[in-house]
Amino acid sequence: MPITMHAWKPVSALLMLFFLFTSCHRLNIDRPVEEYYKVNYAPRLSTLVIPVETSTATLKKLINREITGVIYSDTSFADNDRDNLMLRATRSDSITLSIDRNTVYYRIPLKIWVRKRLEAGFLGYSFGTTQDATAEVALKFKTTVNLNKDWSIGTLTRPDGYEWISYPQMMAGLLKIPLPVIGDLVVEEAMPVISREIDRSVKSTFNLKQIITNAWTSIQQPVKISDEYNIWMQVTPVEVSTVPFGGSGSVFRHSVSVGAMVELSFGANSGKPELKPLPPLKITSALPEHFAVNFSVDIPFSTINEIVRKEFKGYDYSYKRYKINIRDISIYGQGENLIVAMAVEGSVKGSMFLSGKPVFNRETNAVELENLDFSLNTRNVLAKTGSWIFHSGLLRKMSEGLVFPVGDQLREARDEMQNYLRNNQTYPYLKISGDIDNLETDKILISPESVKAYFQLTGQIRITISE
């Protein structure tokens, strides 16, 4: 039975509605501007603490070598306001010393020879007798040691009393020479000689500038820590500081802190660096203990686009009666965000743009796009011609697939750095050891060539001075 014109009306209306809902809508969306901020990245400053220990045996040896023989000699009765006393002080045994914080205490045993003239007068004539005596006394001194900003050693040596080992026996009738007179005289007269030799020995023993200069130069040399992965470590020192000298018993300790940029790099070494000279010393009350190795992982846009095309190019996505096919996809930068450009066809045809901020996911060891959403222009156009996409779950699907793994490089950097530290690497003038505790994320920056993810390996490091 033929269909009348009257019967065609509802059918044509249904066909019209079906055509409207199923026909392709062409998208006319402006492409988001491609732009890149200037990459200004300041990696975290690391602290390399170098403990320097000096055995007092060395200082003791030097002082015993310098302070020897006759320390003081007075051969005239007329000296010291005609005290009628001759005196000679000679070192009699080994000098001993001890350390308490930044002060060195010395005990210097001396053998004392004394000749005293006793004068008397009768009828205008004077006459006298002399009498000799020997004794032993131990003089005590203390030297405060400080460091100056120009790396020189400052010393202040002062007398710290004395003790008699054996007393002089000198009697002339009822006259006895007071022991403090002899003791004070020996200290006063011998002080310049002893102080000069002590200061010379201390400065020779604690030549910190030469020690640290050697270490400062050594740590600036690039070091290859992995042949397999071609990983290099570069230390760029910035500052050096120390706390006041300290010690106890038989060891003099002082720690020097080198503030430096410590960076790992994958690939070829950048070449021999320009060595920085040792700067003035900073004196501080305490040294920081943190240590960080800075390194970056580059994800080139060529790699990023290869990953996303493998994942999404040619991908068909359906939602209810709608369907789109992703003909092509690529990613570029816009400030702190990445723009995902998709060429699609199907229920809508043209280009759509998504925007998201790259972040590091610690659980997956991958760079992902946070808060992925349609660009503003895309959202405005789709609101008129394809609002169904907002409810389709496409964004969730894209978020799950836009993942850029960097876990292998992170493991390589951590493992190789840990092996390097545990093997107690020895270089001229120093030995390096330590442990890596944590891997921390710093920043993710976007350059025209790549997405750069910056990380730090944190832990403890020890640098000891080698012979």
Secondary structure as GFF3:
##gff-version 3
##sequence-region A 1 467
A	DSSP	alpha_helix	5	22	.	.	.	ID=ss1
A	DSSP	beta_strand	25	26	.	.	.	ID=ss2
A	DSSP	beta_strand	46	55	.	.	.	ID=ss3
A	DSSP	alpha_helix	56	66	.	.	.	ID=ss4
A	DSSP	beta_strand	70	74	.	.	.	ID=ss5
A	DSSP	alpha_helix	79	82	.	.	.	ID=ss6
A	DSSP	beta_strand	85	91	.	.	.	ID=ss7
A	DSSP	beta_strand	96	100	.	.	.	ID=ss8
A	DSSP	beta_strand	103	122	.	.	.	ID=ss9
A	DSSP	beta_strand	125	147	.	.	.	ID=ss10
A	DSSP	beta_strand	153	166	.	.	.	ID=ss11
A	DSSP	beta_strand	171	172	.	.	.	ID=ss12
A	DSSP	beta_strand	175	176	.	.	.	ID=ss13
A	DSSP	alpha_helix	179	205	.	.	.	ID=ss14
A	DSSP	alpha_helix	208	218	.	.	.	ID=ss15
A	DSSP	beta_strand	223	226	.	.	.	ID=ss16
A	DSSP	beta_strand	231	242	.	.	.	ID=ss17
A	DSSP	beta_strand	246	249	.	.	.	ID=ss18
A	DSSP	beta_strand	251	266	.	.	.	ID=ss19
A	DSSP	beta_strand	282	283	.	.	.	ID=ss20
A	DSSP	beta_strand	292	300	.	.	.	ID=ss21
A	DSSP	alpha_helix	301	312	.	.	.	ID=ss22
A	DSSP	beta_strand	316	319	.	.	.	ID=ss23
A	DSSP	beta_strand	322	334	.	.	.	ID=ss24
A	DSSP	beta_strand	337	346	.	.	.	ID=ss25
A	DSSP	beta_strand	348	361	.	.	.	ID=ss26
A	DSSP	beta_strand	366	374	.	.	.	ID=ss27
A	DSSP	alpha_helix	376	385	.	.	.	ID=ss28
A	DSSP	three_ten_helix	387	391	.	.	.	ID=ss29
A	DSSP	alpha_helix	394	401	.	.	.	ID=ss30
A	DSSP	beta_strand	403	405	.	.	.	ID=ss31
A	DSSP	alpha_helix	407	422	.	.	.	ID=ss32
A	DSSP	beta_strand	425	427	.	.	.	ID=ss33
A	DSSP	beta_strand	430	446	.	.	.	ID=ss34
A	DSSP	beta_strand	450	465	.	.	.	ID=ss35
###
